[in-house]
Amino acid sequence: MAERTAGPGRRLSRLDRFLTLWIFLAMGAGIAIGFFLPSVTTWIASLQIGTTSVPIAVGLILMMYPRWRRCGTRRWAAFSDVPNSWRSPSS
């Protein structure tokens, strides 16, 4: 019997392996909701502040948060000194 080695597909989670499928299913669900319940699209369109769509903004933040958390605070601490370098030296 041949040994099975861990390929790239084995290291990915189920969500990651089928990400394309989930995206197409979500797109299909969005199209179906817009077609069968057109009042939902007007309600979502009303959730804007100025030109910013709040549902899109919340979705982007939720997508970026896990990656941001992995960066850790040590990497962000380096940015705390940036404003000091903008100051002109005192004469």
N, C-alpha and C positions, 0 to 999 in steps of 0.2 A: 504494500500500500504506500502510495506516495505521500510525503509529508506536505502539509499545507502551510505555506508561509503567509505571514501577514502582509497583504498588499495594501495599497493606498486606500481602497474601499473599506478595509477592516478597521482602519484607524478613525474613520469619520463616524460621527453619531448618525442615528437614523434621520434626524432632521436635516443634517448636512448632506447626506447621501441623496436624499430625495428633494433637495431644495428647489430644483427646477419644477418638479411636479407640484410642490406646494404653491409656488408662485403662479403657475398656470391655473391651479384650482382657485386661488384667491382672485385672480383676474376674471375667471369665469363667473365666480360668485358675485363679484362687483357688477359685471355686465348684466347678469340675471336680475339682481336687485334693482338696478337702474331701469331695466326694461319692464319688469312686473310691478315695481313700486316707484313710479317716477317722483312721488312726493318726497322720498328719501333723498334724492339728489338735490332738491331745492332746500331741504333742511340742512344737509351737509354744506351746501354753498352759503348758507346764512351764518355758518360758524367761522366768520372771518373778522379779523381785527385789521382794519385798513386794507392792505393788499396781502396780508398774511393769512393763510389757511391754517387754523388752529389744529385740525386733525392731522394735517401733513406735518406740522411742526412737532406735535407730540409723537407721531410715529418716528420721525427722524431722531428725536432725542432718545426714544426707547431703543432704537437700533444702535445708536452710538454709545449708550451708557455702558454696556458690558465691556466693550473695547477700552473705553476711557478708564474704567475701574482697574483693568489689568495694567495700565501704565504705572500706577502707583504714585504715591505722593513724592517720592524722591526725585522723579523726573520733573514734576511740576515745581518743585522747590527751586530749581535752577532759574525759573522765570521770575522769581520774586525779586531778583537783583537787577533786572532789566531797566526799570525806571531810574535806578541810581546811576546807571551808565549814561543816561540821557542828560543828566544835570551837568551844567557847565562847572568846571572847577572854580572854587572861590578864589578871588584874587587877594 
